Amino acid sequence: MNIQIKSIYGKVLFELDKENNTIKDTLMKAVSEKVNLENADLEIDNPNSFRGIDLGGANLQGANLKGAKMRKVYLCNANLYGANLQGANLQGAYLNKTNLEGVDLSNAVMVFVDLHKANLKGANLSGARLIDANFNSANLDGVNFVGADLRGAYLRGADLTGANLEGADLKDATMSEYLKRRI
């Protein structure tokens, strides 16, 4: 079965032909071969779909998905250590227990994202739109939130040790009383 990964402009970025192929297999193969997946379109065409492409448990370490279209993608328990997701659209994505350590998510759109128990240690989320994001029990140690939009975000139970929240919009964010006093 042949599966292609195309850019948001329609250009084929990578393709894999193998028996019982899946988009997850194709994407992991592209990443293992260090293919530039900038502006990849990783969305299901049906806008009414409750959940997007299933990439749960995928190893996408070091992937270049800058500007990728990934709304509603299911990435629970995935490994994106050191990946470039700068400016990516991850609106409504499921990233529970995902390793996002050192990831560049600057200027990403992450509205209604579930990051429950995710590891974002040292990640760059500067300028990211994180409206109503769920960071319950997430590791946010050393995260750069400079200028991020965290309106309505759920930060209770998150480890924000060393996080930089300078200029971040925390209006209506839910957080511990200790954190409120620190900010």
Secondary structure as the mmCIF struct_conf table of DSSP 4:
data_model
#
loop_
_struct_conf.conf_type_id
_struct_conf.id
_struct_conf.beg_label_comp_id
_struct_conf.beg_label_asym_id
_struct_conf.beg_label_seq_id
_struct_conf.end_label_comp_id
_struct_conf.end_label_asym_id
_struct_conf.end_label_seq_id
STRN STRN1 ASN A 2 LYS A 6
STRN STRN2 SER A 7 SER A 7
TURN_TY1_P TURN_TY1_P1 ILE A 8 TYR A 9
BEND BEND1 GLY A 10 GLY A 10
STRN STRN3 VAL A 12 ASP A 17
TURN_TY1_P TURN_TY1_P2 GLU A 19 ASN A 20
HELX_RH_AL_P HELX_RH_AL_P1 ILE A 23 SER A 32
TURN_TY1_P TURN_TY1_P3 GLU A 33 LYS A 34
STRN STRN4 ASN A 36 ASN A 36
TURN_TY1_P TURN_TY1_P4 GLU A 38 ASN A 39
STRN STRN5 ALA A 40 ASP A 41
BEND BEND2 ASP A 45 ASP A 45
TURN_TY1_P TURN_TY1_P5 PRO A 47 ASN A 48
BEND BEND3 PHE A 50 ARG A 51
STRN STRN6 ASP A 54 ASP A 54
TURN_TY1_P TURN_TY1_P6 GLY A 56 GLY A 57
STRN STRN7 ASN A 59 ASN A 59
TURN_TY1_P TURN_TY1_P7 GLN A 61 GLY A 62
STRN STRN8 ASN A 64 ASN A 64
TURN_TY1_P TURN_TY1_P8 LYS A 66 GLY A 67
STRN STRN9 LYS A 69 LYS A 69
TURN_TY1_P TURN_TY1_P9 ARG A 71 LYS A 72
STRN STRN10 TYR A 74 TYR A 74
TURN_TY1_P TURN_TY1_P10 CYS A 76 ASN A 77
STRN STRN11 ASN A 79 ASN A 79
TURN_TY1_P TURN_TY1_P11 TYR A 81 GLY A 82
STRN STRN12 ASN A 84 ASN A 84
TURN_TY1_P TURN_TY1_P12 GLN A 86 GLY A 87
STRN STRN13 ASN A 89 ASN A 89
TURN_TY1_P TURN_TY1_P13 GLN A 91 GLY A 92
STRN STRN14 TYR A 94 TYR A 94
TURN_TY1_P TURN_TY1_P14 ASN A 96 LYS A 97
STRN STRN15 ASN A 99 ASN A 99
TURN_TY1_P TURN_TY1_P15 GLU A 101 GLY A 102
STRN STRN16 ASP A 104 ASP A 104
TURN_TY1_P TURN_TY1_P16 SER A 106 ASN A 107
STRN STRN17 VAL A 109 VAL A 109
TURN_TY1_P TURN_TY1_P17 VAL A 111 PHE A 112
STRN STRN18 ASP A 114 ASP A 114
TURN_TY1_P TURN_TY1_P18 HIS A 116 LYS A 117
STRN STRN19 ASN A 119 ASN A 119
TURN_TY1_P TURN_TY1_P19 LYS A 121 GLY A 122
STRN STRN20 ASN A 124 ASN A 124
TURN_TY1_P TURN_TY1_P20 SER A 126 GLY A 127
STRN STRN21 ARG A 129 ARG A 129
TURN_TY1_P TURN_TY1_P21 ILE A 131 ASP A 132
STRN STRN22 ASN A 134 ASN A 134
TURN_TY1_P TURN_TY1_P22 ASN A 136 SER A 137
STRN STRN23 ASN A 139 ASN A 139
TURN_TY1_P TURN_TY1_P23 ASP A 141 GLY A 142
STRN STRN24 ASN A 144 ASN A 144
TURN_TY1_P TURN_TY1_P24 VAL A 146 GLY A 147
STRN STRN25 ASP A 149 ASP A 149
TURN_TY1_P TURN_TY1_P25 ARG A 151 GLY A 152
STRN STRN26 TYR A 154 TYR A 154
TURN_TY1_P TURN_TY1_P26 ARG A 156 GLY A 157
STRN STRN27 ASP A 159 ASP A 159
TURN_TY1_P TURN_TY1_P27 THR A 161 GLY A 162
STRN STRN28 ASN A 164 ASN A 164
TURN_TY1_P TURN_TY1_P28 GLU A 166 GLY A 167
STRN STRN29 ASP A 169 ASP A 169
TURN_TY1_P TURN_TY1_P29 LYS A 171 ASP A 172
STRN STRN30 THR A 174 THR A 174
HELX_RH_AL_P HELX_RH_AL_P2 GLU A 177 ARG A 182
#
